[in-house]
Amino acid sequence: MLPRTDAGGEDELRRRIAEVDIEDVLRFREVLEVGAAGLCATHGLTDEQEQRLREALARTHDAPLNDYRRRDTLLHLTLAELCGSPTLTAQYAAVRATVNDLLDCIPLLVRNLEHSQRQHTALVEAVLDRDADGAREMMREHCGGTAALLRGFLG
């Protein structure tokens, strides 16, 4: 359980959340990410795309704690890019920046990251297996975890 030393805490999170419609942000993120995961699984990936996705996942597994959020973001952004919609990718990058701004106020806990990593692995496996329903469900669960973390931190 290693907390981030630069986390802003509950007061900073409340200040940042006051500037955005958090429920809108979380729902929009879920729609984009679930959709991207489903598209990637449905349409399949080229060998080069599969390799990019595997490498992005691997980089999250060996990430030092202070670089985890950036590598996590890059994994999700890679999945968005691979779905083939530049518009979706751009919208995802924007909504993820907002989510990261909020998450930066919360300490990174190893147990949360381990759970997230298990979800990432299952998600990538579902995409590579072309299991669109499984990919969408895993991404929905993963986004729900982030939403619950943010809501829970606010009490």
C-alpha positions in Angstrom: 0.0 0.0 0.0 2.2 2.8 -1.2 0.3 6.1 -1.4 1.4 8.8 -3.9 3.1 11.6 -2.1 1.8 14.2 -4.6 -1.9 13.3 -4.3 -4.0 16.4 -3.6 -6.4 14.7 -1.3 -10.2 15.0 -0.8 -10.3 18.8 -0.7 -8.5 19.2 -4.0 -10.6 16.4 -5.6 -13.8 18.2 -4.5 -12.5 21.5 -5.9 -11.7 19.8 -9.3 -15.0 17.9 -9.4 -16.9 21.2 -8.8 -15.5 22.4 -12.1 -16.8 19.4 -14.1 -20.0 17.3 -14.3 -18.4 14.1 -13.0 -21.3 11.8 -13.9 -21.2 13.1 -17.4 -17.5 12.6 -17.7 -17.7 9.1 -16.3 -20.6 8.0 -18.5 -19.0 9.5 -21.6 -15.7 7.7 -20.8 -17.5 4.4 -20.4 -19.4 4.7 -23.7 -16.2 5.5 -25.6 -14.1 2.8 -23.9 -16.7 0.1 -24.1 -17.4 1.0 -27.7 -13.7 1.0 -28.6 -13.1 -2.4 -26.9 -16.0 -3.9 -28.7 -15.0 -2.5 -32.1 -11.4 -3.8 -31.7 -12.7 -7.3 -30.8 -15.4 -7.3 -33.5 -13.2 -6.2 -36.4 -10.0 -7.8 -35.2 -6.5 -6.4 -35.2 -3.6 -6.8 -37.6 -0.5 -8.6 -36.3 1.2 -5.1 -35.9 -1.8 -3.8 -34.0 -1.9 -6.9 -31.8 1.8 -6.3 -31.0 1.2 -2.6 -30.1 -1.6 -3.6 -27.8 0.5 -6.4 -26.1 3.4 -3.9 -25.7 1.2 -1.3 -24.2 -0.1 -3.9 -21.7 3.4 -5.1 -20.9 4.5 -1.5 -20.1 1.8 -1.2 -17.5 2.9 -4.4 -15.8 6.5 -3.2 -15.2 5.6 0.5 -14.5 7.1 2.2 -11.5 4.4 3.6 -9.3 5.2 7.2 -10.3 4.7 6.4 -14.0 1.8 4.0 -13.7 -1.0 6.5 -14.6 0.8 7.6 -17.7 1.3 4.0 -18.9 -2.2 3.1 -18.0 -3.5 6.0 -20.0 -1.3 5.0 -23.0 -2.8 1.4 -22.9 -6.3 2.8 -23.0 -5.4 5.3 -25.7 -3.8 2.6 -27.8 -7.1 0.6 -27.6 -9.0 3.7 -28.6 -6.6 4.3 -31.6 -6.9 0.7 -32.7 -10.7 0.9 -33.0 -10.2 2.9 -36.2 -12.1 6.1 -35.4 -9.9 9.2 -35.1 -12.9 11.1 -33.7 -13.4 8.5 -30.9 -9.6 8.6 -30.2 -9.6 12.4 -29.9 -12.7 12.5 -27.7 -11.2 9.7 -25.5 -8.0 11.6 -25.1 -9.9 14.7 -23.9 -12.1 12.8 -21.5 -9.2 10.8 -20.1 -7.3 14.0 -19.4 -10.3 15.1 -17.2 -10.4 11.7 -15.5 -6.7 11.8 -14.8 -6.9 15.3 -13.4 -9.4 13.9 -10.8 -7.5 10.6 -10.2 -4.3 12.6 -9.5 -5.9 13.7 -6.2 -6.2 10.1 -5.1 -3.3 8.0 -3.7 -2.3 5.1 -5.9 -2.7 1.9 -3.9 -0.9 -1.3 -4.9 -4.0 -3.4 -4.3 -6.1 -1.2 -6.6 -3.4 -1.4 -9.3 -3.1 -5.2 -9.0 -6.9 -5.4 -9.6 -6.7 -3.0 -12.5 -3.9 -5.0 -14.0 -5.9 -8.2 -13.9 -8.7 -6.4 -15.7 -6.3 -5.0 -18.3 -5.0 -8.5 -19.0 -8.5 -10.0 -19.3 -9.6 -7.1 -21.5 -6.6 -7.5 -23.9 -7.1 -11.3 -24.0 -10.8 -10.8 -24.9 -9.9 -8.3 -27.7 -7.2 -10.6 -29.1 -9.7 -13.6 -28.9 -12.2 -11.4 -30.8 -14.7 -11.8 -27.9 -16.6 -8.6 -28.4 -19.1 -9.2 -25.6 -16.3 -10.2 -23.2 -14.2 -7.1 -24.1 -17.1 -4.8 -23.7 -18.1 -6.3 -20.3 -14.5 -6.2 -19.0 -14.2 -2.6 -20.1 -17.5 -1.7 -18.5 -16.4 -3.3 -15.2 -13.0 -1.6 -15.4 -14.6 1.9 -16.0 -17.0 1.1 -13.2 -14.1 0.5 -10.9 -12.6 3.9 -11.6 -16.0 5.5 -11.1 -16.5 3.8 -7.8 -13.0 4.8 -6.7 -13.8 8.5 -7.4 -17.2 8.4 -5.9 -15.9 6.4 -2.8 -13.1 8.9 -2.2 -15.7 11.6 -2.0 -17.6 9.7 0.6 
